Amino acid sequence: MRTPFIAGNWKMHKTVNEAEAFLKELLTKDLPSGVDAAICAPFIHLDRLVQATNDKVGIGAENGHFEAQGAFTGEVSIDSLSDLGVDYVIIGHSERREMFNETDESVNKKVLKALEKDVVPIVCCGETLEERENETYIEKITTQIEKAFKDVDAEDAKKIVVAYEPIWAIGTGKSATSEDANKMCQLVRETIEKTFNTEISEAVRIQYGGLVKPENIKEYMSEPHIDGALVGGASLEVESFVALLEGAHNA
């Protein structure tokens, strides 16, 4: 049985003080059991959040570099994130791929480094509207997953979280139906099964992301291949985040 997992991806929102206040308020709430929760925040927020949290809410970074150190101005190593006590790192988000030229190869290097440093990778995949319409999206998602899991040890593969996010649904007000999202998450699981085996594919948690909110979280979570959500805007308010956790718990 896969444990549901709701992760907030704050992107470039909140100041450090606002982030800490959010977390402290969140931890006063009666959070549902049986659902993993995490906040993925900008680098500058992470130390304060790690210090403020407890075992109810994990803390994640939104990116990380695969090299331990070097002349990479503006980057932060996954080694440093691990040393800080960060639990998760988002890898290969569409905004990183589209805006900052992140490649399948760099995603794979980051996945391997994160596993080496005991930081759980949340690996993103997804297709553009053009790829959806010209029906190349199956090849796109399959390739992203195959390359992300390249050279990953079978036991380590179970630790990876995959977040399927249709790029055309991010920040557009559009969302995939729960049935469509489930089909794509099933494609991710089947690709992992072909790469490893059924045991591994059944262990990997797959999130959906794309206009997920308290009003529709139960609908998505009721689908057999959707194990959680990577949430943007709806994770920025405490009551909304709690409602997402409750929706996942009650689905």
C-alpha positions as CSV (number, residue, x, y, z in Angstrom):
1,M,0.0,0.0,0.0
2,R,1.5,3.3,-1.1
3,T,1.3,6.2,1.4
4,P,-0.4,9.3,-0.1
5,F,2.0,12.2,-0.5
6,I,1.1,15.9,-0.8
7,A,4.0,18.2,-1.6
8,G,3.7,22.0,-1.9
9,N,5.9,23.6,-4.5
10,W,6.1,27.2,-3.5
11,K,8.2,28.3,-6.5
12,M,9.4,31.9,-5.9
13,H,6.8,32.8,-3.2
14,K,7.0,34.0,0.4
15,T,9.8,35.7,2.3
16,V,11.8,33.7,4.8
17,N,9.7,35.1,7.7
18,E,6.5,34.4,5.9
19,A,7.6,30.8,5.3
20,E,8.5,30.2,8.9
21,A,5.2,31.7,10.1
22,F,3.3,29.4,7.6
23,L,5.0,26.3,8.9
24,K,4.6,27.2,12.6
25,E,0.8,27.7,12.0
26,L,0.6,24.5,10.0
27,L,2.1,22.5,12.8
28,T,-0.6,23.7,15.2
29,K,-3.2,22.0,13.1
30,D,-4.5,18.5,13.6
31,L,-2.9,17.0,10.5
32,P,-4.4,13.7,9.2
33,S,-2.4,10.6,9.8
34,G,-1.4,8.3,7.0
35,V,-0.6,11.1,4.6
36,D,3.0,12.3,4.0
37,A,3.3,16.1,3.7
38,A,6.2,18.3,2.5
39,I,6.9,21.9,1.7
40,C,9.4,22.5,-1.1
41,A,10.6,26.1,-0.8
42,P,13.3,28.4,-2.2
43,F,16.9,27.7,-1.1
44,I,17.1,30.8,1.2
45,H,14.1,29.5,3.2
46,L,15.3,25.9,3.8
47,D,17.5,26.3,6.9
48,R,14.7,28.1,8.8
49,L,12.1,25.6,7.8
50,V,14.3,22.6,8.7
51,Q,14.8,24.1,12.1
52,A,11.1,24.8,12.6
53,T,9.6,21.5,11.4
54,N,8.9,18.2,13.0
55,D,8.3,14.7,11.7
56,K,4.8,15.6,10.5
57,V,6.0,17.8,7.6
58,G,9.1,17.2,5.4
59,I,11.1,20.0,3.8
60,G,12.2,20.0,0.2
61,A,14.3,22.0,-2.1
62,E,13.0,23.1,-5.6
63,N,16.3,22.2,-7.3
64,G,19.9,21.1,-6.6
65,H,23.2,20.6,-8.4
66,F,24.7,17.2,-8.9
67,E,28.3,18.4,-8.3
68,A,29.5,18.5,-4.7
69,Q,31.3,21.8,-5.3
70,G,32.8,23.9,-8.1
71,A,32.5,27.0,-10.2
72,F,28.7,27.0,-10.6
73,T,27.7,30.5,-9.6
74,G,24.2,30.7,-8.2
75,E,23.8,26.9,-7.8
76,V,23.4,24.9,-4.6
77,S,24.7,21.4,-4.3
78,I,22.6,18.4,-3.2
79,D,25.4,17.6,-0.8
80,S,24.7,20.9,0.9
81,L,21.0,20.2,1.0
82,S,21.7,16.9,2.6
83,D,24.0,18.4,5.1
84,L,21.2,20.9,6.0
85,G,18.8,18.1,6.7
86,V,16.5,18.6,3.7
87,D,14.2,15.6,3.0
88,Y,13.3,16.0,-0.6
89,V,14.5,17.8,-3.8
90,I,12.3,18.5,-6.9
91,I,14.2,17.5,-10.0
92,G,13.4,18.4,-13.6
93,H,10.4,20.6,-13.1
94,S,9.0,21.8,-16.4
95,E,10.0,25.4,-15.5
96,R,13.6,24.3,-14.9
97,R,13.5,22.4,-18.2
98,E,11.8,25.1,-20.2
99,M,13.3,28.3,-18.7
100,F,16.7,27.1,-17.6
101,N,17.5,24.4,-20.2
102,E,17.6,21.5,-17.8
103,T,18.0,18.2,-19.8
104,D,17.1,14.6,-19.2
105,E,20.8,13.9,-18.7
106,S,21.2,16.5,-15.9
107,V,18.0,15.2,-14.3
108,N,19.5,11.8,-14.2
109,K,22.7,13.1,-12.6
110,K,20.7,14.9,-10.0
111,V,18.6,11.8,-9.3
112,L,21.7,9.7,-8.7
113,K,23.3,12.3,-6.5
114,A,20.1,12.8,-4.4
115,L,19.9,9.0,-3.8
116,E,23.6,8.9,-2.9
117,K,23.0,11.7,-0.3
118,D,19.7,10.2,1.1
119,V,17.6,13.0,-0.2
120,V,14.4,11.8,-1.9
121,P,14.1,12.9,-5.5
122,I,10.7,14.2,-6.7
123,V,11.2,13.7,-10.5
124,C,8.9,15.7,-12.7
125,C,7.7,14.8,-16.2
126,G,5.1,16.2,-18.5
127,E,4.2,17.2,-22.0
128,T,3.4,20.5,-23.7
129,L,0.1,21.3,-25.3
130,E,1.7,20.9,-28.8
131,E,3.1,17.4,-27.8
132,R,-0.4,16.5,-26.5
133,E,-2.1,17.6,-29.7
134,N,0.4,16.0,-32.1
135,E,0.3,12.7,-30.1
136,T,4.0,12.6,-29.3
137,Y,3.3,12.8,-25.5
138,I,3.7,9.1,-24.9
139,E,7.2,9.1,-26.3
140,K,8.0,12.3,-24.4
141,I,6.9,10.9,-21.0
142,T,8.4,7.4,-21.6
143,T,11.8,9.0,-22.5
144,Q,11.8,11.3,-19.6
145,I,11.2,8.4,-17.1
146,E,13.6,6.0,-18.8
147,K,16.4,8.6,-18.7
148,A,15.6,9.8,-15.2
149,F,15.9,6.2,-13.8
150,K,19.1,5.3,-15.8
151,D,21.7,3.5,-13.7
152,V,19.5,3.7,-10.6
153,D,19.7,0.7,-8.3
154,A,16.5,-1.3,-8.1
155,E,16.1,-0.8,-4.4
156,D,16.8,2.9,-4.7
157,A,14.3,3.2,-7.4
158,K,11.5,2.5,-4.9
159,K,12.4,5.7,-3.0
160,I,11.9,8.0,-6.0
161,V,8.7,10.0,-6.2
162,V,7.5,10.9,-9.7
163,A,5.3,13.9,-10.4
164,Y,3.4,13.9,-13.6
165,E,2.6,17.5,-14.5
166,P,1.1,18.3,-18.0
167,I,2.9,21.5,-18.8
168,W,-0.2,22.9,-20.5
169,A,-2.0,22.8,-17.1
170,I,0.6,24.7,-15.1
171,G,-0.5,28.2,-14.3
172,T,-3.1,28.2,-17.1
173,G,-6.3,27.6,-15.2
174,K,-6.7,24.3,-17.1
175,S,-6.4,20.8,-15.6
176,A,-6.4,17.3,-16.9
177,T,-9.4,15.2,-16.0
178,S,-8.8,12.7,-13.2
179,E,-9.2,9.9,-15.8
180,D,-6.6,11.5,-18.2
181,A,-4.2,12.1,-15.3
182,N,-4.6,8.5,-14.1
183,K,-3.8,7.2,-17.6
184,M,-0.6,9.3,-17.7
185,C,0.4,8.1,-14.3
186,Q,-0.3,4.6,-15.4
187,L,2.0,5.2,-18.3
188,V,4.7,6.3,-15.9
189,R,4.2,3.2,-13.8
190,E,4.3,0.9,-16.8
191,T,7.5,2.5,-18.0
192,I,9.1,1.9,-14.6
193,E,7.8,-1.7,-14.7
194,K,9.5,-2.3,-18.1
195,T,12.7,-0.7,-16.8
196,F,12.7,-2.7,-13.5
197,N,9.9,-5.0,-12.6
198,T,6.3,-5.0,-11.1
199,E,7.5,-4.9,-7.5
200,I,9.5,-1.7,-8.2
201,S,6.7,0.0,-10.2
202,E,4.1,-0.8,-7.6
203,A,6.3,0.7,-4.9
204,V,7.0,4.1,-6.6
205,R,4.6,6.9,-5.6
206,I,3.3,9.0,-8.5
207,Q,1.9,12.4,-7.9
208,Y,-0.3,14.5,-10.2
209,G,0.3,18.2,-10.5
210,G,-1.7,20.8,-12.5
211,L,-4.3,23.0,-10.8
212,V,-4.8,20.6,-7.9
213,K,-6.9,22.3,-5.2
214,P,-9.0,21.2,-2.2
215,E,-12.1,21.0,-4.4
216,N,-10.7,18.3,-6.7
217,I,-8.0,16.5,-4.6
218,K,-10.3,13.6,-3.7
219,E,-11.3,13.1,-7.3
220,Y,-7.7,12.7,-8.3
221,M,-6.7,10.6,-5.3
222,S,-9.5,8.2,-6.0
223,E,-7.7,7.1,-9.2
224,P,-5.6,3.9,-8.8
225,H,-2.3,5.2,-10.1
226,I,-2.4,8.6,-8.5
227,D,-0.7,8.6,-5.1
228,G,-0.6,12.3,-4.3
229,A,-0.1,15.7,-5.7
230,L,2.6,18.3,-6.3
231,V,0.7,21.5,-5.7
232,G,1.5,25.1,-6.5
233,G,-0.8,27.9,-5.6
234,A,-3.1,25.9,-3.4
235,S,-0.2,25.1,-1.1
236,L,0.5,28.7,-0.2
237,E,-2.3,29.1,2.4
238,V,-2.4,27.1,5.6
239,E,-6.1,26.2,5.5
240,S,-5.9,25.2,1.8
241,F,-2.8,23.0,2.5
242,V,-4.6,21.3,5.4
243,A,-7.6,20.7,3.2
244,L,-5.4,19.0,0.6
245,L,-4.1,16.6,3.2
246,E,-7.5,15.9,4.5
247,G,-8.8,15.3,1.0
248,A,-6.0,12.8,0.3
249,H,-6.7,11.1,3.6
250,N,-10.4,10.8,2.9
251,A,-10.2,9.7,-0.7
